[in-house]
Amino acid sequence: MTQQPQNKLQNKTVLISGAGVAGPALAYWLRRYGFTPTVVEQAPSLGDGGYKVDLRGVAMKVIDRMGLTPAITRHSTRMRGGAWVNAAGKPLATLGPDLIGLRAPGDDEVLRGDLARILYEVTKNGVEYLFGDTVTGVAQSDAGVEVTFARSAPRVFDLVIGADGLHSTVRAHVFGEETRFVRPLGMHACVFTVPNHLGLDHWELIYASPGKVVNLYSTQRSTAKAQFIFPTPAEVPGRHDVAAQQRLIAETFAGAGWETDALLAAMPQSPDFYFDSASQVHLDRWSDGRVALVGDAAHSPSPLSGQGTSLALVGAYVLAGELKAAHGDHRVAFARYQEEMRGYVDVNLTLGESNAKQMVAGSKRQILMQTTMMRLVNRLPWKDLALRPILKPLNQAANALTLADY
């Protein structure tokens, strides 16, 4: 039998489920390394806008290696700062963009939809995208993975990667029911677009009452984003029952003060209502045979960590790089991917758990202490030094990996 050359690329056809951040980022690197990626996405098209997401530390290095730093800079939210306000709208602590965004020099922030579109634009000409479809079955064999779809005809791929988020379809098919891996942190959040009735200009307002936080920000003059964070209730509506989710938000925040009632009144007309638990994903292994997971599907640190997008970008880079280094041998590549990412992921999971415990103040006294601390730090002449203890855990988590040069 003739032995194949060691440098010949194996397993070239790769199905990626999910066209958010991790999926297109992985497709970018795989195509660059000679693989043939296909991306399937349940949504009929890319979403616009979305909530703002942070790009920190190692993730910005990945962005730079993709040549996308100029595009990210163009789409930066360019937030000028913000303020904690009381029920009357009076500022209690006004903060600059460094403090309110908890970002170090070199970090950036974009709308999630803008990032997804940037990644799509640099991959669409060399990557097959299947919008409006989803994986309905995964059957592995020594020869490949037979995948069935809701709309498309069945196909066989060499490898399948689940990049389809917290509620991953691929993970459910291959690894099991999500309740085995998804760990709620005891908080729920919703975000939706509202009219910018306060005329915010790249500015953010935060209103806290015991057990609740309302956040309003705008990156353009016409619309704003309203975010509500609160402890998970005893009974949670189903994932697809938007009407029940909105009723819960309205009941939970009714009469909470400040602009809350006006924001709730705009909620039913919002085109992009998002509601979910703040949850993490914990798996011992991110691969099973010819199937692997990346991004939130593998190791969501929860939105409260501020690191989910960064982990998605870095994970895509490492997974594709290890497949390249192993010439497509998934057994070697998937093991190395796990080994490279594990420490980085664990640090960020810990960060997410810590943030969840501090996100919502339980009493008026705690709220007073938070705003007083922010106000004092912002006024110190040596503010940069005073910020270091606050930023240290986040900076360590954001840089807890040295990127290999694949």
N, C-alpha and C positions, 0 to 999 in steps of 0.2 A: 504493500500500500504506500502510495506517495504521501509524504508528510507535508502539510501546508507550511509555507514560510511563516516564521514567528511574527513578522511584521505585517502580515496581511490582516486587514480589518475584518473582524467577525461581527455578526449581529447588527447589520447596518440599518435595518428598518425598525424604527422605534415609534410606538404610539404613545403620545402624551395626552392625558386627560386633564383639561383645564387650561383656559387661555387668560388667566389673571396675570400674575407676575411670574411665579416660578415656572409655569409651563412655557411661555414664549422665551424666557431667559434661557431655559434649558435647550429649547429648540435652536436658539441662536448659536450656542456653543457646539451643539451636536452637528449642525449643518457645517459650521466652520471646520470641524474635525473630520468631515467626510461621511457622516452618517446621513440617513434619510428620515427625518422626523415628520410625523403627522400629528397635528393637534386637533383634538375634538373638544368642543365647547357646547355645553347645554344651552346657553343663552343664544338667541338668534343673531346677536351682533355684540360688538364691544359696547360696554356702558360708558357714558360720558361723566366727567367730573368725579363724583364720589367724595369720600372723606379724605382728609389730608393724612399722609403717611410720611414717616421719617426715614431718611437714608443716612446711616451713621457708620463711622469707622471703616471696618473691612468692606462693607457693602459699597461704600463710595469708591474703594479701590477696584472692585469688580466693575462698577459703572465706568470707571476710567479705562479699564482694560477693554471694555466693549466700545470705547470711543464715543460714549454717550454723555459725557460730562457737559458739553455745550448744550445739548438738548435738555438735560435736567436743569441747567441754569436758566434756560429760556422759560421753562415751565415752573420754576420755583414759586412757591406761594408768596414769597417776599413779605411775610408778616412783619409788621413794624413793632408789634408788641401786643399788650393787652392789659386787662385789669380784673381783679376780683371786685365784685360789686355787692352791695347790700340790697335789701328788698326794694328800696327806693331808687336804686340805680346809681347810688353814690359810690365812687371808687374807694375801695378800702386799701388796695395795694396796686399800684401801677407798675408793670414789669416790662422790661425790654425783651426783644426777641430771643436773646440768649437764655434768659431765665425762664420765660414762659414756655419756650420750646425745649428746654433742657438739652440744647445742642452745643457741641464743641466746635471750634473752628474747623472748617472743611466739611461739616455735615450739611445736609440740605433737607428740604421738605417739599413734596409735590402732592397734587391730588392723585388718588389711586388710579382713577380713570385715565389721567394724563400719562402716568407711568405705563399703564397697560397699552395705551395707544403707541407710545414711543417704541416699546418692545415689539409690538405688532408691525409697525411700519418698517422696522429694520429686518424683519423676518418674512414678511408676506410674499416676497418674490421668490423665495427659495424653500418655503415650507408650505405643505398642504394643510389648510385649515378647514375643518368641518364644523360649521356653526349650526346651532339648532339641533344638536344630536347628543346622545350620551351613551355610555357603555352599559349594556344590560347583562353581559356575561363574559367570563374570562376562563378559558380552559387551557392549561399548560401541558406541554409535552416536550420530549427531548428535541423536537424539531422547531418549536416555536410556541407562540401563544395565539390561539384562535379567539377572536373577540367578536361578540355580537353587539349590535347597536340598535337603538330604538327606531332609527329611520334608515340608515345605510345597510348595505348587504354585509354579511360576515366577512371578516378578513383575517389573515394570519400575519402577525408581526414577529420579529425576532425578540423584541423586548417591549414591555409596557411599563410606563411610569405614571403613577398617580400624583398629579399636581393640582388636585381638585378640592383643596381646602379642608376646613374643619370637618365638614360632613362628607368626606371623600367617598365617592361611589366605588372607585377601584379598591380602596381599603376595605370596604364592606364586602366586596366580592371575594377578595383573596385572604384578608386577615381576620375578618369576622365583624360582628355587630359593634357599632361605635361605642356603645356603653362600656365595652371592655377597655377602651383606650382614652376616651374623652373624659377629662376631669374638670368639672365646673369649679370655678373659684368663688362662687357665692355672689356674683354680681351679674347684672344684665345691663345691656346698653342698646340704645337705638339712635339712629342718625337719619336725618331727612332734610331736604332742601326747603327753605322758606323764603318769602320775600324779605329783602334787606330793609325792613321798615325803620331800623335805627340808623341807616346810612353808614354802616361800618366800612371803613376803608383799610383793608389788610390789617384788621384789628380783631381782637378776641376778647370776649367777656365771659367771666365765670361767676356763676351764682350758686352758692352752697347753702343748703339748709340741712338740718340733721337727717342723715341717712339718704340724702339726695344731692346730685350735682346737675346743674344745667349749664351747658356750654354753647355759646353762640359766636360764630366767626364768619368772616367774609373775605374771600380772595378776589372778589370783583364787586362792582357797585350794585348790580341788579338783584343778586340773590345772596343768601347766607346759608350756613349749615347749622342746624340745631341738634345738639347731642344731649341725651338724657342718660344718666348713670344711676343705678339704684340697686339695692340688695335683691337677690332673686326671691320672688314670692313663693308661697307654698304651692300654688297652682300656676303652671306656665302654659300659655296657649301653644297649640301645635305650630311647627315650623312654617307651615304654609297658610296659616289662618291669620291673615293680615288684619282683618276686621277685629278679631279678638285681641290681637297684639296692641292695636291702637286704642281699644277700650281700656286695656290694662294701663297703658301709659297715661291716658287721660284721667283715670281714676287715681293712679298713684301720685300724680303731680297736680291734681286739681287744688287750686287755692294755695299753691306753694309760694306765691309771691313773685315780685319782679315782673318780667315779661312772659312768665310761663304760660298764662292763659292765652295770650296772643299767639304764641308759638304752637300751642295745642290746637288752637282754632285753625291754623294753617296746615296741620298734619294730614287731614283727609285728602287734601288736594295735591300733596307732594308727589312728584313723579318717581321718587327713588327711596322710599321708606325701607330702612334696614333695621332688623331687630334680631338679637341673638344673645346667648349667654357669653360671658367672658370665660372661656374654657381653654384648657391646655390639652395637648395630645402627648401621651406617654406610651411608647412602644419600646420593647427590648431590642427589636431588630426592625429595620426599615426596608427589608427586602425579603422576598420569598420566591426562590427559584428565579424565573425570568422577569419577575415583577418587583418594582421598587417604588418607594414614595419619596416625595420631596416637598419642601415648604410646609405649610400648615397641615397638610395631610399626614406628614411624618411626625412633626414636632412643633405644633403651634404653641408659642409661648403666651398666647392670649393677646388681644389688642391692648390690654392695659400695660403690657411690657414696653410698647413702642418699638419693638424689635422684630415683629413678624415679617415685615417686608424685607428687612435686611437679611434675615435668615433665609428667606426664599431665594434672594439673589445669590447669596453665598453658597447655599446648598446646590443650586443649579450649576454654578461654576465648578464646584468640587465634583459633583456627580459626573458631569460631562468630561471633566478633566481626567478623572480616574478611568472612565471608559476609554478615552483616548490612550492613556498610558498603558492600559491593559490590552490594547488593540481590539477592543470590543468584547473581551472575555468577561462576561457579566459576573461570574463567580468571584473573580479576583477584584474587579472594579467595585462591586457592591460592598464587599468586605472592607476595602480601603476607604470608600466613601463614608462608611459608618465610623471607622477608626479616626479619620480626619475630623469629622464633624462632631463627634460625641461630646468632647469637652466644651466646645463652643455652644452647643445646644443646651447642655446642662446648666451652664452659667446663666443663660438667658431664661431658661425655665424658672430658675430660682429668682431671677429679677422679676418675672411676671407675678410670681406668688407674693413677693414682698410688696410690689406696687398695689396689688389687689387689696392688701390689708390696710393700705394708707390712702386709697383713692377717695373714699367717702368718709367724711367725719361724722361721728355718731352723736355729737352734742354741739351746742352753741359755743361751749368753752373750747372745744377742739378746733372749731372753725376760726375763732378769735386767735388762737395760738398760731394756726397756719398763716392767716393773713398778716398777723403782726410780724412773724418771721420773714415772710416774703418782703414786706415793706422795709424792714430794717436792713436786710441783705442788699436790697436794691439801692439803698441810700449810702452804704458804706463807701468811703473813698477807695478802699482796697477790695472792691467788689469781686474782682477775679479770684482773689485768694479765698474770699468767703464762700464763693460758689463751688470751690473744688470738692469739699466734703459732700455737697449735694449731688454733684455730677459724677463723683468717683465710681459708684456702683454701675451706673449706666455706661460710662466710658470704658470701664473694664470689660463689661459684657459685650459692648460693641466692637471691641478690639481683641477678643479672646481667641483669635485664630491668626496664624501666619499663613498667608496665601501661598500655595505652591505655584510655581511657574510651569504650566503644562505646555 
